[in-house]
Amino acid sequence: MKVKKHIPGVDLPNLHNKAFEFAIVSNREILDHNIPTNHDPFRPHRIHFYAILFILEGKGKHFIDFKSYDYQKGSIIFIAKDQVQAFQTSDDREAFFLLFTENFIERGSLSSNLMQELSLYNYHLYSPVINLEEAEMNVFKNLVNRIQEEYDAPDDHLTEEIIQSSLKIFLGLSERIRKKNQSTLTVSKYQIEFNQFQNLLNQHLFNSRQVQFYANEMNMSSKKLNRITQELMNKPVKTYINDSLILETKRLLINTSLSIKEISYKTGFEDPTNFIKYFKKYTELTPTDFRKTY
């Protein structure tokens, strides 16, 4: 049976008919639904761009991929492309929501893979939230104010470049704070190999859940691969694979109208009954019950 309602995908809104893929939205505009999209920002929706939520005042929660994250004054939340998010309704929150595409941030950049180099959007490894010290707030507020002024002013041939430069400084300073605040320093070799594993998992997750398959692809023993995920994620590689598959399955359940049977085949299960048992084992809900909650 097809499900009529599902989580919508949202493209980057073009608020002022800009020729570049960037937007900045205030909390008031979000509360007033003053954004040219047909979705409810307080209901789960999947964004097809990168986003930054910068909290200037207030406390609350932001929802990303079925989890809630606390924020406070000085929090910066990074939401990656294709993640599912939802805002909490709050008149007390003063915030800016910065939206951009990978193409925008890397166009004209000396580093053509900046987004891959940042840890800020690596939600597999890190929390999406960083919290600024009071002394750091003014630097970030000044950057956002500069971006807002440029965005609201009439375009000229430097508008895009100034916004790009300010956004890159914002991301670079955030990356520096993230690394400074890391409680443990991870061996860089493990980070590189874990990134390789992540890429393989993204490509083959629906085809293979076997640890040995990924170990063979990486030319290493399954024992070493297990050591890598234990070091970086504090969990065995098999658990990490299962967690990844459950997350992607949840996304399919709420973001598509595919039947349970179709999703079971898509995620690599030959028998829908085994798929249902697998999903319930890790979530304590059947796929149908989980879908009903959204």
N, C-alpha and C positions, 0 to 999 in steps of 0.2 A: 504494500500500500504506500502511495506517495504521501509525503508530508508537505502540506501547503506552505507552512511558515518555516523559515530558516533564517539563520543569521546572514544579514546582507553584507556584501562586499562593498567597500567605499573607496572611490577614487579621490585623488587630491582635488579639493575644490579650488576653482579659479575665482577668487573673491573680487578682484579688481581688474579682470581681463589682462592679466600679466602675460608676457611672452615667455616666462620661465616658470619652472615647476617648483614653486615655493609659496607658502602662505603662513600668516601668523594670525592667531585668533585669540581674543580675550575670553576670560571666564564668563563675562556678561553676554557675549555673543553666543557662547555655548548654551547658557541658561535660557536665553531668549530664542534659541533655535535659529539664530540669525546667520545660518550657514547654508549655501545653496546645495544641499543634499537632501535626499528623501528618506533619511534614516533618523531614528531617535538616538541621540548620543548617549542616553542613559540606559539603553539596551545594548547587549553584546553586538558588536559589528567588527568585521575583518577589514583592516586598513591595507590598501595597496600602495603604501608609501612609508617612509620613516617618520617618526614623530618624537618630539621632546615636550614634556609637560613640566614647566618651571613654576614652582609654587612660591609666591611672594608672601602670602599670608594665609593662615588657616590650617586646620588639621582634617584628615579624613582618610579615605581609602580609594585606590584606583584598581580596577579589575583588568587583569591580563591573563589570557589563556587559563581560565577556570581558577585563578588564584587572586586573592586580594592583597594589595601592598599598602602599608601605612605610609602616609606622607605628613609633613609638617612644614612650617616656614623654612625655606632654604632647600627643600627637596627638589631634585631633578629626576624625572622618570623617563627612561628611554624605551620606546616601543618600536619593535622591529617590523619591517614590512611583512605582511601576511599574518601577523599576530591578531588575535581576537581581543578587543578591549571594550570597556564601558566606563563612562564617567559616573561618579557619585554626585547626586544633586546637592549643591551647597552654595548658598548665598554668601557665606562667610569666606569662601575661598577667593583669593585674588591670585590669578595665574595667567600665564600665557602658554598657548599650545602652538608649537612651531612644526610645520609640516613640509617635507621636502622629499625629492626622489634621489636615488643614487646618481642618476645622470646629472642632476643639478649640482650636487656637491663635488663631483669629480670632473665636470666640464672645465677645461682650461687649467686643471691642476697638474702640478709636476708629478704628483703621486696619483696614478690612475686607479689604484685599488685602496683608497683611503678607508672606505667602509669596511673592507675585509681586515684592515690592520687594527681597527678600533676594537677594544674589548667591550665597549659600552653596549653594543647590540648583540653580544654573544650571550643570549639568555640561557644557553646550556650550562655555562660555567659561572655566571655571575647574577646577582640580584639586579633588576633593572633600575634600582633606586640608589642614588648617592645623596648625601646630606652635606650641605655647605656649612662651614664655620661662618660666624657673623662677619668676620673680617673679609671673607670671600664674596659675600653677597653683593656688595657694591660693584665689583668688577663685572659680575654676570648681569646685574640689572642694567648697567650702562651699555653692555653689549646688546641686550634685548631692546633697550630704548632706541639705540642707534638703528637696529634692524627695523623696528616699528616705524621710525621716522622715515627711513628710506622707502619702506613698503607703502606707506600712505601718501608719499609725495609723488608728483608727476614723474614719470619715467624719463631718464635720459640715458645716454650711452654707458654710464657708469653704475646705474642702479643695481643691476644684477651682480656686478663684480663686487660692489661694496657689501651687499647682503651675503654673498658667498664668503668673502673674507671674514666678516664678523662671525658667521656661523662656524667656519672652520676654527677660528680662535675659541669660540664657545666649546666646540667638541674637543679641541686639543687640551684646553684647561681642564675639562671634565675628565678626560682620559688620564691626565697627570694626577688628579685627585683620586681617581679610582685606584691607580697603581700605588699611590702613597698610602692609601687606607687599607690595602690588602693585608690581612692579618698574617698570612703565610706567603712566602715566596716560592713559587712552583718552578721546578727545573724547566728551563725554556725548551729543552729537547722534548719533554713530555707534552708541552703545550702544542708544539708543532705536530707531533704525532697524533695528539688528540684531535686537532683540527682536521688532519687527514682522515681519521676515523669518522668524524662527524660528516665530512663530505661523502665518504663511502656510504654511510648510513642513510643520508638523504637520498642517495641514488638507488640504493638496493633494499631499503627497509621493508617494502612490501613483497620483495622476492625472497628474502632470507632473514631468519631470526637466529641463525646459527653463529656462535662465536667463532668457530673454526673458519668459516667462510671469510670473515673480516680479517682474521689473523693471517690467512693465506694471501689475501689481497694486499696486505701490508708487509708481507715477507717477514713475519715474526711469529713467535709462538703464542698460543692462546694465553699462556701464563703471563707473558710480558704485556699483552693487551689488557689483561685483567689488572695488572699492576698499575698501568696507566690510568684506568678509570677509577681505581681505588685511590690513587694519589690525588687526582684532580676532582673527582666527584664524590669520593667517599662511598662508593658502591661498586659491587662486582659488575663486570661488563654485561653479563646476561641480564641483570636487573636494569641496567641503563638502556639496553636494547628494548626490553619489555616496556619500560616507562615511555620511551620515545614512540613506540607503536601505539600505546594507549592514547597518548596525546594526539597523534595524527588521526587516530580513529575517532576521538571525540570531535575533532575539527570537521571530519567528514559527516558525522552524525548531525551536527548543528549547522553546518554551512552548506549542505547539499540536500537535495530531495531524493537521493539514492535510497533504495530499499535496504533493509538489513541484509538481505541475501546478496544484493549487489555490492555492498560495502565489504561483506565477508570475503567475496571473491577478489575484490580490488586490493584488500590488505593481505592476500596470500593464503587464505583459508579455503580449502577445497570443500569442506563441509560446514555450512552455516551453524549447525549445532555446536561444533567445536569452537567456532568463533564466539558464540554467545557465552559458552562456558569460560573461555579465556578472558573475555571482557569482564564478566561478573567476578571472576577470581581476583582481579586487580582493582575493581571499582565498587564491588558489592551491589552493583546495579546491572540489570540487563541492558543491552543497547537501546531497546524500546523505552524502558523506564528513564534512562539517562536523557534521551531525546525529549521526553515529555517535560522534564524539568526546565527546558529552555523554550 
